[in-house]
């Protein structure tokens, strides 16, 4: 494949991933290569290759004679995803805390500061597109010193799939785990408090409390979607 086509494939892959995670390409919607090629100003080959790359990430599904489609969502899938993410990040956090380097601790404080600054820019309506990448980066900082590339790779993939569910809570306005969608005002403070508390516990060195707090935080998305009656709306 020529270098120009390789670069184009990477660009299309990135665009597709973003569109799927942010809910612009809806769950279970068909992914027609000709339509996507036109949408992304590309040829069919880079689109087909990009879709194939997204298969192992859990972003798309493929069926013979039917082609590609956006992977569906379900409560059972979210619970399974949350269980897996809690298991991976709990172990990665334990290992990172066992090493406990100054550089790792400084990275967490820096990520916490960036998250606080970004959350502080939000008003009564959140912008997921602005907050979620910084949110993901904060969680990555917590486990960054686990010294296991495989754990980090698994954590990154699971976090990406989790972000997709966060974006699906309400496409037009952002509601992040740990906030009450009916409240609006004060969501910033509550959301930041959760992460400040997590930072404090992790840096205190209390491993069991840190792991317990992390697992509870990662599981909040299930409660949020249940509170929004998301699944009954989809089935209806």
Secondary structure by P-SEA (a helix, b strand, c coil): ccaaaaaaaaaaaaaaaaaaaaccccccccccaaaaaaaacccaaaaaaaaaaaccccccccccccccccccccaaaaaaaaaaaaaaaaaaaaaaaaaccaaaaaaaaaaaaaaaaaaaaccccccccccaaaaaaaaaaaccccccaaaaaaaaaaaaaaaaaaaacccccccccccccccccaaaaaaaaaaaaaaaaaaacaaaaaaaaaaaaaaaaaaaaaaaaaaaaaac
